[in-house]
Amino acid sequence: MRAYAKTDIGKAREMNQDFYYVSDEINGMRLCILADGMGGYKGGEIASSLATSAARLYIEEKFRFLDPTMENIEELIRKAMDYANEVVYEKSKQNEELDQMGTTLEICIMYGNKVYIGHIGDSRIYRIRKNIIRRITTDHSYVETLVKDGTITREEAFYHPRKNMLMKALGCADNIEPDITAKGFLPGDIILMCSDGLTNMLKEEEIYNIINENIEESCNKLIERANELGGYDNISVIVVGKEEEN
């Protein structure tokens, strides 16, 4: 497995409220986490950092003792997200300036021939397989509900003025309902995790072309391109490729 990651403040923000983590391989498992924080003062920065750290510590501590069945790994991710939510929510109640802070949270555990996913918010996870890029998470956003009910098209959603309005996030309430799923992760596949600072700037075809051209340089190139187009938000990218078998 080859993993590459980078975050950038972008061209318009005063601080970077994104946070990510990529582990080494641990007992055949690789863990990747990405969070995009929100909230005034330093709320978003604190929320994304706390959520990432809490989920990381929970998973890495528990995985070594886990019977790694699909059901057990999915439950581990669910519990890690619940724990991260508790940590962020409790922190927000300790300081008025942090009230209503929150974050998106993407968790990927790569193990065996699957990627196990936890998702809440509008950061995204894609899988590239056989020259096709496919989004494997669904945005928890107002605009996504409009697309689902046929009010607007996917093309119109890309330019919609309220596309950053979230319907779900981590840390804003004492309970969350994340999406937990597992997808195949086969030799030759590539997983992309990214904050909306990337996907609000680049369409999927351009993202695919940049990754396909050179996976080693793809994080740098994706961020450069997002900044060329305006860089209106923080930009974070994790790219993980599974080597072809000889």
C-alpha positions as CSV (number, residue, x, y, z in Angstrom):
1,M,0.0,0.0,0.0
2,R,1.3,3.4,-0.9
3,A,-0.1,6.4,1.0
4,Y,0.3,10.1,0.3
5,A,-1.3,13.1,2.2
6,K,-1.1,16.8,2.3
7,T,-3.1,19.7,3.8
8,D,-3.1,23.4,2.8
9,I,-4.6,26.6,4.2
10,G,-5.8,27.7,0.7
11,K,-5.9,31.3,-0.5
12,A,-8.8,32.8,1.5
13,R,-8.7,31.4,5.1
14,E,-6.8,32.8,8.0
15,M,-6.2,29.3,9.6
16,N,-6.3,25.7,8.5
17,Q,-9.2,23.9,10.2
18,D,-8.6,20.6,8.4
19,F,-6.7,17.8,10.1
20,Y,-5.6,14.3,8.9
21,Y,-3.7,11.2,10.1
22,V,-2.2,8.4,8.1
23,S,-0.8,5.4,10.1
24,D,1.9,3.0,9.2
25,E,0.7,-0.6,8.7
26,I,-0.4,-2.1,12.0
27,N,-1.0,-5.8,12.1
28,G,-1.9,-5.7,8.4
29,M,-4.1,-2.7,8.9
30,R,-3.7,0.9,7.7
31,L,-5.7,3.7,9.2
32,C,-6.5,7.0,7.5
33,I,-8.5,9.8,9.1
34,L,-9.6,13.2,7.7
35,A,-11.6,16.0,9.4
36,D,-12.8,19.4,8.3
37,G,-13.6,21.6,11.2
38,M,-16.2,24.3,11.5
39,G,-16.9,27.0,14.1
40,G,-15.8,30.5,15.0
41,Y,-12.7,31.5,17.0
42,K,-10.5,28.4,16.8
43,G,-13.5,26.1,17.1
44,G,-13.1,24.3,13.8
45,E,-9.4,23.8,14.3
46,I,-9.9,22.3,17.8
47,A,-12.9,20.1,16.7
48,S,-11.0,18.5,13.8
49,S,-7.9,17.9,15.8
50,L,-9.7,16.4,18.7
51,A,-11.9,14.2,16.6
52,T,-8.9,12.9,14.6
53,S,-6.9,12.2,17.7
54,A,-9.7,10.6,19.6
55,A,-10.7,8.3,16.7
56,R,-7.0,7.4,16.1
57,L,-6.3,6.4,19.7
58,Y,-9.5,4.5,20.0
59,I,-9.0,2.4,16.9
60,E,-5.3,1.8,17.3
61,E,-5.7,0.7,20.9
62,K,-8.7,-1.6,20.2
63,F,-7.7,-3.1,16.9
64,R,-4.7,-5.2,18.2
65,F,-7.2,-7.2,20.4
66,L,-9.9,-7.4,17.7
67,D,-11.1,-10.5,15.9
68,P,-11.0,-8.7,12.5
69,T,-14.3,-9.8,11.0
70,M,-16.2,-7.3,8.8
71,E,-18.9,-6.9,11.5
72,N,-16.3,-6.3,14.2
73,I,-14.3,-3.7,12.2
74,E,-17.4,-1.8,11.3
75,E,-18.5,-1.8,14.9
76,L,-15.1,-0.6,15.9
77,I,-15.4,2.4,13.6
78,R,-18.9,3.2,14.9
79,K,-17.7,3.2,18.5
80,A,-14.6,5.3,17.5
81,M,-16.8,7.9,15.9
82,D,-19.2,7.9,19.0
83,Y,-16.1,8.4,21.2
84,A,-14.8,11.2,19.0
85,N,-18.2,12.9,19.1
86,E,-18.3,12.7,22.9
87,V,-14.8,14.3,23.2
88,V,-15.6,17.2,20.8
89,Y,-19.1,17.8,22.2
90,E,-17.9,17.8,25.8
91,K,-15.1,20.2,24.9
92,S,-17.6,22.6,23.3
93,K,-19.6,22.8,26.5
94,Q,-16.5,23.9,28.5
95,N,-16.0,27.2,26.7
96,E,-18.6,29.6,25.3
97,E,-16.3,30.5,22.4
98,L,-16.3,26.9,21.3
99,D,-20.1,26.5,21.4
100,Q,-21.5,24.8,18.3
101,M,-18.1,23.9,17.0
102,G,-18.1,20.7,15.0
103,T,-16.3,18.8,12.2
104,T,-16.7,16.3,9.4
105,L,-15.0,13.0,10.0
106,E,-13.8,10.4,7.5
107,I,-12.3,7.1,8.7
108,C,-10.8,4.4,6.5
109,I,-9.4,1.2,7.7
110,M,-7.7,-0.7,4.9
111,Y,-7.5,-4.4,5.9
112,G,-7.4,-7.4,3.7
113,N,-9.3,-6.9,0.4
114,K,-11.7,-4.3,1.9
115,V,-11.8,-0.7,3.0
116,Y,-14.0,0.0,6.0
117,I,-15.5,3.4,6.1
118,G,-17.0,5.8,8.7
119,H,-18.4,9.0,7.3
120,I,-20.2,12.1,8.6
121,G,-20.4,15.5,6.9
122,D,-19.4,16.6,3.4
123,S,-15.8,15.5,3.2
124,R,-15.7,12.7,0.6
125,I,-14.2,9.3,-0.1
126,Y,-13.7,8.1,-3.7
127,R,-12.5,4.8,-5.1
128,I,-10.7,4.6,-8.5
129,R,-10.9,1.2,-10.2
130,K,-10.2,0.3,-13.8
131,N,-10.2,4.0,-15.0
132,I,-13.4,4.9,-13.2
133,I,-13.7,7.3,-10.3
134,R,-16.7,6.6,-8.0
135,R,-17.7,8.5,-4.9
136,I,-18.4,6.0,-2.2
137,T,-19.8,8.4,0.5
138,T,-22.9,10.5,0.3
139,D,-22.7,14.2,1.5
140,H,-24.7,15.0,4.6
141,S,-25.6,18.3,3.1
142,Y,-28.7,20.4,2.2
143,V,-27.8,20.4,-1.5
144,E,-27.4,16.6,-1.5
145,T,-31.0,16.3,-0.3
146,L,-32.1,18.5,-3.3
147,V,-30.3,16.2,-5.7
148,K,-31.8,13.1,-4.2
149,D,-35.4,14.4,-4.5
150,G,-34.8,15.7,-8.0
151,T,-35.1,19.4,-7.3
152,I,-31.7,20.1,-8.8
153,T,-29.2,18.2,-11.0
154,R,-25.7,17.1,-9.9
155,E,-24.3,19.8,-12.2
156,E,-26.4,22.5,-10.5
157,A,-25.3,21.2,-7.1
158,F,-21.7,22.0,-7.9
159,Y,-22.5,25.7,-8.2
160,H,-25.3,26.0,-5.6
161,P,-24.8,28.9,-3.2
162,R,-25.8,26.8,-0.2
163,K,-23.7,23.7,-0.9
164,N,-21.7,24.1,2.3
165,M,-24.8,23.8,4.5
166,L,-24.5,20.6,6.5
167,M,-27.3,18.4,7.7
168,K,-25.0,16.2,9.9
169,A,-21.6,16.9,11.6
170,L,-19.7,15.5,14.5
171,G,-19.5,17.2,17.8
172,C,-22.7,19.4,17.5
173,A,-25.0,17.1,19.5
174,D,-24.6,14.3,22.0
175,N,-25.6,11.7,19.5
176,I,-24.6,11.1,15.9
177,E,-25.7,8.8,13.0
178,P,-22.7,8.3,10.8
179,D,-22.6,6.1,7.7
180,I,-20.6,2.9,8.2
181,T,-19.9,0.7,5.3
182,A,-17.3,-1.6,3.7
183,K,-16.2,-1.7,0.0
184,G,-13.8,-3.8,-1.9
185,F,-10.2,-2.7,-2.0
186,L,-8.4,-4.7,-4.6
187,P,-4.9,-4.6,-6.2
188,G,-4.8,-1.6,-8.5
189,D,-7.5,0.3,-6.6
190,I,-6.9,3.8,-5.3
191,I,-8.7,5.4,-2.4
192,L,-9.0,9.2,-2.3
193,M,-10.1,11.0,0.9
194,C,-10.6,14.8,0.7
195,S,-12.2,17.8,2.3
196,D,-14.6,20.0,0.3
197,G,-11.9,22.5,-0.3
198,L,-10.9,20.2,-3.1
199,T,-14.3,19.1,-4.4
200,N,-15.8,22.6,-4.4
201,M,-13.0,23.6,-6.8
202,L,-12.4,20.6,-9.0
203,K,-14.8,18.3,-10.7
204,E,-14.4,14.5,-10.5
205,E,-13.0,14.1,-14.0
206,E,-10.2,16.5,-13.3
207,I,-9.4,14.9,-10.0
208,Y,-9.2,11.5,-11.7
209,N,-6.9,12.8,-14.4
210,I,-4.5,14.3,-11.9
211,I,-4.3,11.2,-9.8
212,N,-4.1,8.9,-12.8
213,E,-1.2,10.9,-14.3
214,N,1.1,10.5,-11.2
215,I,-0.1,9.1,-7.9
216,E,3.1,10.1,-6.1
217,E,2.6,13.8,-7.0
218,S,-1.2,13.8,-6.9
219,C,-1.7,15.4,-3.5
220,N,0.6,18.3,-4.4
221,K,-1.0,18.7,-7.9
222,L,-4.6,18.6,-6.6
223,I,-3.9,21.3,-4.0
224,E,-2.0,23.4,-6.5
225,R,-5.0,23.2,-8.9
226,A,-7.6,24.0,-6.2
227,N,-5.6,27.1,-5.3
228,E,-5.3,28.1,-9.0
229,L,-9.1,28.0,-9.2
230,G,-9.5,30.2,-6.1
231,G,-8.5,28.2,-3.0
232,Y,-11.6,29.5,-1.1
233,D,-11.2,26.9,1.6
234,N,-8.7,24.7,3.3
235,I,-7.7,21.7,1.2
236,S,-6.8,18.3,2.5
237,V,-6.1,15.2,0.4
238,I,-5.2,11.6,1.3
239,V,-4.4,9.1,-1.6
240,V,-3.8,5.4,-0.9
241,G,-3.0,3.0,-3.7
242,K,-2.9,-0.8,-3.5
243,E,-0.1,-2.3,-5.5
244,E,-0.9,-4.7,-8.4
245,E,0.0,-8.3,-7.7
246,N,2.9,-9.6,-9.7
